[in-house]
Amino acid sequence: MNTSTCVFHGRTPIEMHHVTGRSPDGTYLDITLIVPVSLRQHVIEHQGWRAMGIGEDASLDPRVLRLRRAGHILVRLGEHHGEEAVVLPAQSVRQLGLMLHRIADDWDSM
């Protein structure tokens, strides 16, 4: 799979989903952490966020939002693919790792 196919279905995506989304002030939390998805999967992802109280109007600590939103798509991908391997673009994996390091660094500096 490459960056031109949906991570859920392997078909050509219409959207690039920002895995951690935006804060309530509209700023992307991790602007480079994106995955290609179909329009339908993009809508489902944001509906899931709202259902879990982590939508873009949520007033939680940004670190919590980032972790819960990233966890949300990973759980959905695992459930969707079942026993099959989940394949993500290498840059998405790299950016996910960097996001985790930034959150750990932020907590470590407290």
C-alpha positions in Angstrom: 0.0 0.0 0.0 1.2 3.5 -0.7 0.1 7.0 0.2 -2.3 7.0 -2.7 -4.6 4.3 -1.3 -7.0 4.3 1.7 -5.6 2.6 4.8 -8.9 0.9 5.3 -9.8 -0.4 1.9 -6.8 -0.1 -0.3 -8.7 2.0 -2.8 -7.9 5.5 -4.0 -8.6 7.9 -1.2 -10.3 11.2 -1.5 -9.1 12.7 1.7 -5.9 12.9 3.9 -7.0 12.5 7.5 -5.0 14.4 10.2 -4.8 11.6 12.8 -4.8 13.9 15.8 -7.0 16.6 14.2 -7.3 20.1 15.5 -7.5 21.8 18.8 -10.6 23.8 19.7 -8.8 26.9 18.4 -8.5 25.3 15.0 -4.7 24.6 15.1 -3.6 21.2 13.9 -2.1 19.2 16.8 0.3 17.2 14.5 -0.1 18.7 11.1 2.3 16.2 9.4 0.6 13.1 11.0 -1.8 12.1 8.2 -3.2 8.9 6.6 -5.0 8.5 3.3 -8.7 7.6 3.7 -11.8 7.5 1.6 -14.4 10.2 2.2 -16.7 7.6 4.0 -13.9 6.5 6.4 -13.0 10.1 7.1 -16.6 10.9 8.1 -16.7 7.7 10.2 -13.5 8.7 12.0 -14.8 12.1 12.9 -18.2 10.7 14.0 -16.3 8.3 16.3 -14.4 11.2 17.8 -17.6 13.0 18.6 -19.2 9.9 20.1 -16.2 9.4 22.4 -16.1 13.1 23.5 -12.9 13.8 21.6 -14.3 15.8 18.7 -12.7 19.0 17.6 -14.7 21.0 20.1 -13.4 18.9 23.0 -11.6 20.9 25.7 -9.3 18.2 26.9 -5.5 18.5 27.4 -4.0 18.4 23.9 -1.8 15.5 24.9 -4.9 13.5 25.8 -6.7 14.4 22.6 -3.6 13.4 20.5 -3.3 10.0 22.3 -7.0 9.2 22.2 -7.5 10.2 18.6 -4.4 8.3 17.4 -5.6 5.3 19.4 -9.1 5.6 17.9 -7.9 5.1 14.3 -5.5 2.3 15.3 -8.3 0.4 17.0 -10.6 0.9 14.0 -7.9 -0.2 11.6 -7.3 -3.4 13.7 -11.0 -4.1 13.8 -11.5 -3.5 10.1 -8.5 -5.6 9.0 -9.1 -8.5 11.5 -6.4 -11.0 11.1 -4.8 -9.3 8.1 -1.8 -7.0 8.3 -2.4 -3.3 8.7 -0.3 -1.4 6.3 0.4 2.3 6.8 2.5 4.7 4.8 6.0 4.9 6.2 5.8 8.6 6.8 2.6 8.1 8.9 4.4 5.5 11.1 7.3 7.9 11.5 5.1 10.8 12.4 3.2 8.7 14.9 6.4 7.8 16.6 7.5 11.4 16.6 4.2 12.4 18.1 4.6 9.9 20.9 8.1 11.2 21.6 6.9 14.8 21.8 4.2 13.9 24.2 6.6 11.9 26.4 9.1 14.8 26.3 6.3 17.2 27.3 5.3 15.1 30.3 8.9 14.5 31.2 9.6 18.2 31.4 6.8 18.8 33.9 
